[in-house]
Structures are given as C-alpha cells and as structure tokens.
Amino acid sequence: MKDTYKHRGMRNQLAELLIEKGITDNKVLDAIRAVPRHLFMDSSFEGHAYQDKAFPIAADQTISQPYTVAFQTELLQLEPNLSVLEIGTGSGYQTAVLLKCKAKVFTIERQLELFKKTNLFFKKMGYRPKKFVFGDGYKGLPEEAPFDRIIVTAGAPEVPKALMSQLKVGGRLVIPVGYEEQIMTLFERTSEKEFKKTEYGSFRFVPLLEDKN
C-alpha cells in the first residue's frame, strides 16, 4: 500500500471531524493529518481507515478509534522531548502519533504476534521509539522510570500501582478504567504521595490482561 494525495485528503477530513468532536490541540491534529493510518491496518480495511472507528488487527486486538487516540493524546498535554511510557503498542498507530508530537516514546506490547509484526513495521516505516519492549505492561518499565507521561491504550479494571509509582511528580497518566466499559481517567501526580484524579466519561477498549506468570 502507498500513501497518496487521496489518503492525505481523507486524513484532513478526519482531522476536521475530530475538531467538530472537540479536539483542539494543534500538535495532535497535525499528527492525525500526518500519520498514514491505512498502513497500520489490514489492506482489506483500507477503505475504512479514515472513518472514526476502531478496527480489528492481529491477536484479537483492535486499532483504536481516531477520536480516542486524539483524546488520550490531548489529555497528555505533550511538549517536545517529554518521556512517554505507552502500555499496549498494538498496531503502533498511537505510538506514531506520539512520535509525531515529538515525544520520546517507550512502548510495551504483551502479545508476541503483535510485537513481532509491529516491530518489523516500525523498522520499515522509520518509526523509532526510544525502546520497544515485549512484556507485561502492568509492570511498566522501572529501569527507564520516572516518566513525564504514561498512556494506557487498553482497558484496565484498576490502575496498576507500578505505573503510578513510575510517574514523575507533575506528570500525567491517562488510562481507561473499568470492566465492560471504561471511564477515561487522568491522574496528575501533584507530590510524591498525592494524585489528582479527573474522569472524562465512557469509552470501550480491549481489556488489558495481567500476565500471571
């Protein structure tokens, strides 16, 4: 598949739709306009790539709805060179959006099939996260902590304590919390022991399963 003028036009239309839905961060909107979402999907879904919908990818996972990607990214309030820990690399689309926002991205994927596929894809496309790890996202990445920002791209029944502890004071953690449906939740670390919590309503995500091993 190629990235054509037609695709770019469709991305511009998608960005306009996201503006109508309330996305205002120009860095995020520019990233949505720039990242070729159709290349992150099975070619059979190419015609649907710029609809504001989630679609299946490998290992029974999904590529998130563009609005969800934009909303979570906007909540992070990114600035260039902030360190961002991403839990749930998936197709790599969210990772690419973070990279376009000039973040230093550390990303973890627990599904081996997806990890291998996305790792090859990143190399082919020239996307370069600081670190791409196969492992249990619930544990975070303590050797690289603390992080300025943490984003969880799969539903979690509760907030993993390891992630809370790996967030810098002044940092922001965005995570969808819940079982059947999730509440998008922002945690801002205000001191070593205190967090401010803000909830933003209901979203649907594939569950983030804890590795019992």
N, C-alpha and C positions, 0 to 999 in steps of 0.2 A: 504494500500500500504506500501511496505517496501523500504528501501534504500539499494540496492545491489551493488556488485562489478561491475556489468554491468552498473548501473546508474553512479557510480563513474568514470568509463571509459568514458562514454558519456560526463560527465562534463569536464573531462580532454581534450577531443576533442573539446568541446565548448570553453574552455579557449584558446586552440591553434588557433581556428578560430578568436577569439577576438584579439589575438596578431597580426594575419595577418591583421586585420582591423585597427590596430594602438594603441590598449590599451597596455600601458607599466607599469602601477603601479602594482607592485607585490602584494601589500595588496589586491587590487581589484581582481586581477586574482586568488589569493588564496581563496578569499571569493566566487567567482564564482565556483571554484572547490569544495568548502566545502558545499555550501547550496543546499539541495535537491529540486530543482525547481519543479520536478514532484509532490511533496507532496503539493504544493501550488495550484495545478490545479485540475480540474475535472478529475476523473480517465479515462474518455473517451478520454482525450487528452494526456494521459501519454506517449504514443509512440512518441509524437511530442515535449515533454517537453524540449529536449536539442537541438532543432532547434533554429536558431536565428530569432525567430518570436514572435510577440505578439499573445495572445490567449484570448478568452472570459472567464470571470469569472462572478460572480453574479452581479445583479443590473445593467446590461448593461455596465459593466466596462471591462477592459482588464488587464491581467498581461503583463507588458511591455516587449518588446524585450530585450533579454540579453545584446545586444550591447548598447542599450540606457541606461540600468541600469548601466553598466560598465562605459560608457562615462560620465554620470552625476556624478557618484561616484568619478571617477578620477578627474573631474573638482573641486570637493570639496577640494582636497588635504588634506585628513584626517590624523590626528595624534591621538594616543590613548587618550581617555578621553575628546576629544572635544565635546561640546554640539551641537547636530544637531536637528533642527526642520524639520520634514518631513510633507509636506502637501499632503495628499492623500495616506493613508495607503494601500488601495486596498487589494490585497491578502496577503500582508505582505512580499512579496519576497524582495523588495527593502529594507524594514526595516531590514530583516535578514542579507542582505549583509552589511548594515551599522553597525549592531551589530558585525558581524564577523570582521569588521575593527576596533573594539574596541571603537566605538563612544558611547556617552551617547545620546540615541535617545528619542526625544519627538515627537509623531506622531499623526496626526489628520485625521479622516475619517468622511465625511459628509453623507454617505449612511448608514442608520441604519442596513439594512440587512447585508451589508458587515462588518460593525463594529462588530456586534454580532458574525458573523461567524469567522472572523479573531481573535477576542478576545479569543474565545474558542480554536482556532488552536494554537495561541501563547502559551496558558497555557499547551496544550497537548504536544507541541514540546519543551517547556522550553525556548522560546524566551522571554526576559524580557526588553522591552523598559522602560525607566525611567517613562514615562507617555504615556498612550494611551487614546485619548480623542475622543468622538463623538461630532462633531461640525463643524462650518464653518471655513475652512482653510484660507479664505481671511482675517480673523481677527487675525490669528496667535495664540500665547499663551502668552499674555503680562505678565501674572503672573510669567512666567518662564524666560522671556527675561532679558538681551540680549543673543543671541545665537552666537556661533562661526561660525556655518554654517547653511544654510537653503536650503532645496531642495524641489522643487515643481514637482510632478510627473504627473501632468495633465496640459493640455494646458490652458493658461490664455490669454485673449485678451489684458491685460495690467498687469503691475506689481503692486500688491496691496501695497499701501503706508504703511499699518500696518506692512507688512513683512519687508520692507526697514527699518522702524524705529526700528524693533526688532533685527537687525543685529549689532553685535559688530563692533567697528572700527577695521579694519584688517580682518574682516570676509568676507565670500564668500557666495553669494546667486546664486543658479543655477535654472533657470526657463525657460520652453518653452513658448515663447510669440507669439501670433497670433490667427487667427480665423480658416480658413480651414486647413492650415498647420502652424506649429510653427517654430520659429527660436530659437534654443537653445542659451540661453543668460546667461552670467556670469556677476554678479555685485560684485565688490570688494569695500568694504567701506574703503576709504582712510582717511576720517576725519568725524567729526560729520555731516557735510553738503555735503560732496563730495563722489561720487561713480565713479569708473572706470567701463565702460561697454565694454564687448567683445562678439561678436556674432560668432556662430560656425556652421551656416548652418541649413538646414531644417530637421525637424522631424515631425512625426504625433502622436498626443496624443488624448485621450478622453478629451473633454472640461472640465475644472474646472468651475462649475456653482456657481455663487454667490448666497448665501442664502439671499433672500429678506425679511425674517422675522425679 
